[in-house]
Amino acid sequence: MALAAAANVYSPPLMAAQKPNAPPSTTTTTTLSSKKNTTVFPLGEPGPRVGYSASAQPVKLLTRVEQLRLLSKAEKAGLLSAAEKFGLSLSTIERLGLLSKAEELGVLSAATDPGTPSALLSLSLFLLVLGPASVYLVPEDYPWEIGLQVVVVLLSVVGGSAAFAASNLVSTLQKSN
């Protein structure tokens, strides 16, 4: 009862009405800023706009790869020879056009986007919860249901682990010294 009465008391602030033929008034913006992004509240628009400020340092991906000595670590770990044993050599990458596909899909721009690590982490957490949830929710009355549980759990564990590792890698690449 009291809640309904309180709802009737509230009235939103009114904006001054403009004449239909009058030129649009200049809008004033209020900016709240932090280190990484800027939130702008323009008058007359329904909500805030969030954008990244120009003062934020762009991610220099190749410089960061060099600083972390990732190529040397990949060489010492034998990743390149292992990939070649599986048939993935530089000529195969070139022949399949994997670099141009990665460029078309925006993989490099995603690696420099500040929101990518958190999105990958959220995806990994979702996938890692999906596996046990499917075992709990899918009944075990028929053999195909058990098979479905196994497939979903395997895909969830592999996908969640890969997304978690990718989130960690991208986050490490984006850190500045």
Order of alpha helices (4+ residues) and beta strands (2+ residues): alpha-beta-beta-beta-alpha-alpha-alpha-alpha-alpha-alpha-alpha-alpha
